[in-house]
């Protein structure tokens, strides 16, 4: 979002006739059509950048969730061979993991369907869900050396 405002500010400055050599020379005349065109270009560039940023973030989250899912499956397999007292405690941890994994998957789904304008808000929820899932995994993993 900061990039968007920076690009918009740059477009406004550019449309005002602020050029590198304008310090010594008389400012160039700018028509309303030029202002409109440059503003539209800046808006389009900001929108494209935001969409690109969203897609990169989404891929990163998908990769991290896939990795955690694989680790959780490995943990479930280890739980099958654990001693009975550890297995009972671990089963509760695994149930908590499943719930948090479901929340993280839901947040990823929200992220996929969010617009480029709203994705920044969804990103915060996805980050928190992923962090909670990582913590739950580490708590469950602590039962094994």
URTA-V363050 format. One line per field, one symbol per residue. phi: phi as a letter, one per 40 degrees, with the letter a starting at -180 (. if undefined). Layout:
phi = ???
//
This chain:
phi = .ccdccccccccccccgcbdccccccdccbcdcccccccccccccccccccccccccdcccdccccccccccccccccccbccdcccccccccccccdccccccccccccccccccccccccdccccccccccccccccccccbc
//
